Amino acid sequence: MHTNSLYQEVILDHNRKPRNYGQLDPASHHAIGHNPLCGDRLDITLQLENDHIHNIAFQGESCAICKASASMMTTVVKGKSRNDAETLIQEFRELATGKLDTNQPHHLGRLTVFSGIRDLPTRVKCAILPWHTLHAALNAIANTSTETHDETQALSGNS
């Protein structure tokens, strides 16, 4: 199957049937993310136990790319340690912005289906918003935006 077709199929599947959609109550960590350029708004709740993501959920209003990214993200990070989740956050951000060499070792697996998003600059922030929001939740930041300079620095390791 052609990469573009696979990308479209995955996006449509996760948009129609998002995994882990909803809200956890109680949640040990929570953050709200916003992409003002697209209007996407996500609310991520998670339960961190023994420094591992025991459970995670998301809800909100977003475009298909953002919802699919959030859906896939929640399935991938569930059960991972905080450090493993932060590694995935960084690698996904680098993938979406075209900075990750997918021929080198990485931890993204099926998430590489989003590699083509780098060619759609107006959609990159849609795909990255769930990951920004997860990073915020893990670091006790209540609200984040794709336009927040500090958050971008924190994700890129320049803080």
N, C-alpha and C positions, 0 to 999 in steps of 0.2 A: 504494500500500500504506500502511496506517495506521502511524504512527510506532511504536506499541506492538508491532504485529505484526513490523515490521522489526527492532526491538530484540530480540524473542524469537528470531527467525530467526537473527540474527547471533550471539547468545549461544550458541544451541544448536549452530550450525555450528562455531564456534571451540572450544566445549567438546568436541565429538565428535572434531574433527580440528584440534587446536591446531597452529599454525604455529611453527616454531623450537623445538619441545619437545625437551629434552635438555640436555646439558652440553658446553661447549667445552673442549677440552684440546689445546693450552694456551690459557689465557685471561689477558689482561693485567689485567682488572678482574673483581671478584667481590663479591657481597653476598648476604646471606640476610635475607629480610624475613618478618615474622610479624604476624599480626592475631590477638591473643589473644581478641578478642570472638567471632570466627567459627571460629578454629582454622586459618585459612589459613597456609601456610608455603611461601615461594618461594625458590628459589636461582637467581640470575641471574648468568650468565657472559657476558663480552663481550671482543672483541678490538678495541682502539682503535689505529688506525694513522694517523699524521699528523693527529691530533686529530679523526678521523672514526670512527664505529662501523662497522668492517669486517664484523663478524659478532656475533651475539647469540643467546643461547639461554636458556631457562628450564626449570625442572622443580620439582616439589614436589607437595604435597597441598593442594588448594584447592577452593572451591566453583566452580560454573559461571561466575559473574560474574567472579571473580578470574582464572580460567583464560582466559576470553575476552578480558578486558582485557589480560592479559599477552601473549596470542597476537597481538592486534591491535597492541599497543605494539611488539613486536619487529619486525613487518613494516613499521611506519611509521618507526621510528628507524634501521633498518639503512641505512647509507650516509650518514646525517646527521652533521653536525659536532657536537661536544660542546655548543656554544652553541645550535644548533638543537634538540638533544635536551632541553636544559634549558628552552628556551622551550616545547616541547611538554609537558614535565612540569608546568610552571606552568599552562599553559592547560588541560590535562586536569583538574588539581586544581580549578581555578576552575569548569570545566564541571560536574564531579561535585558540587560544593558549591553550585551555582546562582549563582555570582558572575560567570560569563562571559556577556556579551551576545552570543549567536550571530548577531545581526544586524550586529555589527561585525566588521571583518576579524580573522581568526584563522588558525591553521595546522593545525587538527585534521582537516579533511576528513571522511572516513567515521566518525571517532571520535565525531562529534556524535551518533551513534546512542545513546551513553551519557548524553545530556542528561537523560533521564527518571529517571536514578538519584537525582537530587537529591530526588525525591519519596519515596524509600525510604531514610530516614536510617540504618537498620540495615545497609544494603548499600553505602553510600557508601565505607566503608573497604575493603570487598572489592574494589571497582573501582579504588581508589587505590593499594592495596598494591604492585602491580607497578611503578608509577611512583615510589613512595617508594623501592623497592628499586633501581631504575635510578639514581635520584639518588644513593643511597648508594654504589653501585658506581662511578659516575663521580667521586665525591669521596672514594674510598678509605675508606669507612665499612663495616666488615666485616658488622655486624649492625644491623638497624633494625626498628622496630615502628610500627604505626599509632598506638600509644599513647605514643610517645617525643616528649616536649615539644620537645626540641631539633630533631628532624627536621622537625616541623611548622613551627617558626620558620624553619628553613633554607629550606624549600620556599616559604614565604610571603614570604621576603625580609626577615624581621624579625630576622635573626641578628646 
